[in-house]
Amino acid sequence: MIYELNNLSASDMYPFHMPGHKRQQTASLENNGGSDWLNEAYFHDITEIDGFDDLQSPKGMIADIEDRLAVLYGAKRAFLSVNGSTCGNLSAISALVQKNGCLLADMGAHRSVYNASFLSGCRILPLERETMPENGLTACISPEETEDRLNKAGKEGRLPDAVLITSPTYEGFISDVDKIADIVHGYGLPLIVDGAHGAHYTADEGTCFPVLSSKPDVTVVSLHKTLPAMTQTAAVLINGSLVRQDEVKRYINIFQTTSPSYILMASAERCLDIMEKEGFVLKKRLRENLDRTYALCKSLRHIYFTGPEFAGRYGIYDHDRSKINVMDRSGHMTGHKLYDIFREKYHLQPEKAGDRTCLLLTSVMDTEEGFQRLGRAIKELDEQIA
Ligand SMILES: Cc1ncc(COP(=O)(O)O)c(C=O)c1O
C-alpha cells in the first residue's frame, strides 16, 4: 500500500474523486509552509479508488495486511480496524452476545464494553478485580473468580452468552488467559480478551515478551498503543471455534467508517514491515533497556517500580515490565507529584498519574537516550526525597 500510494502521488492521475482536498494545498498555505509536514499527509490521502482495495470487503492489499496480522499474532484470522480497539470490542460483543442477553465482564472494563451493552441492551454481570492496597492499582481477573461466577450463574440457570476480560491492563497486569479460556470453554461459552494494551505480544520467533494466548475466541489489540503504528489502528484476532468470523466482520463494518484513512492503513502496513523484519532485534533492545532501568531502580531507596512483584497474587499471572509504574515508597510523593516533576523538570511526558503511581509507557521504538534520561531522572528524584 505504501509503495502504491507513492506511485500514485508521483503519477499524473488527476483526482476527480474524494477527499475534497484533492491532494493539494491552497496557494497561501503553499507560500507559508511549503515544507509543512501536513502537506505530505494530504498528498497521499485518498479514498477507495481502483487498485486500492476496500476495507469493508478486502480482497487485495488490505486483505494482505490482514493476512500478515494473522501471521504476526498466530491467529486464524485478523481484521484491521481504523477505529481502534473501541470498534473491536463493540463488534466482538455485538457478534457474541444476544440482544438483551448477558455478558460476564471485568469491572473497570473499557467504556466500549459498557457502550456495547447500552446498544444491544445486554446485561453486564461483573467479574471483580481487586484493588491492591500496596499501590492502589487494579489487579486482574483470576481463573478462580471466573469459575466461581460461572458456577453460580449456571446454578441460577442464567449463564451469560460470553465472557470478556481485560489483559494486559493499562498498568500491565496479565491474567492467566489460557486457564480462564479453558474454564470459559468448559461452559461452552466464548471468551473475548480486550488486549488493547498488549499489541506487542506478537508471536515472532524467540520473542522476549509474552505471546498472546491463542485460546480466546476473539482478542482485540490496539496496534497504535504499543507498536509503531498510528493512532486509531487496531486488529481483531479470531481463533476459537465458538465465534463466527463473518458475524464479527459484519459488526466491524457497522461500527467502522466506510471511508477509512489510507494513511492509517498504510501505517499498519509499515508497522508490519518493521515487526516482521526487525521485531526480534527491537524487542531485545527494549528488554535490555528495561533490564538496566529496573536494575537501577532496585538500587534506589525510595523510588520504586511496582508491578512485577505481584505475579502470583491478586489474580495476577504476570506483569508487563514495558509499563513502568513509578512509585515513591516513602509516601512523600503522590503519583500526581511524580507526574508533574517528570514533565516540568525532566521534560519526560508520562502516560498518566494515579494517586500513588505514575505510569510511563515504553515500546520497541524507545531509544537508548530516552531510557538514559529516565534513569537520570529517577536517580535524582530518589536523592531529593528526604
Ligand atoms: C482496556 C482498553 N480497551 C480498549 C480501549 C480502546 O482502544 P482504542 O483507543 O484503540 O479504541 C482502551 C483505550 O484506552 C483501553 O484502555
PDBQT file of the ligand as one rigid body, heavy atoms in Angstrom, charges set to zero:
ROOT
HETATM    1  C1  LIG A 401      -8.536  -1.570  28.087  1.00  0.00    +0.000 C 
HETATM    2  C2  LIG A 401      -8.866  -0.767  26.865  1.00  0.00    +0.000 A 
HETATM    3  N1  LIG A 401      -9.595  -1.323  25.903  1.00  0.00    +0.000 NA
HETATM    4  C3  LIG A 401      -9.921  -0.654  24.774  1.00  0.00    +0.000 A 
HETATM    5  C4  LIG A 401      -9.512   0.634  24.581  1.00  0.00    +0.000 A 
HETATM    6  C5  LIG A 401      -9.883   1.360  23.328  1.00  0.00    +0.000 C 
HETATM    7  O1  LIG A 401      -8.785   1.372  22.482  1.00  0.00    +0.000 OA
HETATM    8  P1  LIG A 401      -8.666   2.380  21.253  1.00  0.00    +0.000 P 
HETATM    9  O2  LIG A 401      -8.182   3.670  21.802  1.00  0.00    +0.000 OA
HETATM   10  O3  LIG A 401      -7.668   1.705  20.347  1.00  0.00    +0.000 OA
HETATM   11  O4  LIG A 401     -10.004   2.495  20.631  1.00  0.00    +0.000 OA
HETATM   12  C6  LIG A 401      -8.724   1.265  25.569  1.00  0.00    +0.000 A 
HETATM   13  C7  LIG A 401      -8.266   2.653  25.369  1.00  0.00    +0.000 C 
HETATM   14  O5  LIG A 401      -7.593   3.257  26.111  1.00  0.00    +0.000 OA
HETATM   15  C8  LIG A 401      -8.410   0.548  26.733  1.00  0.00    +0.000 A 
HETATM   16  O6  LIG A 401      -7.676   1.101  27.722  1.00  0.00    +0.000 OA
ENDROOT
TORSDOF 0
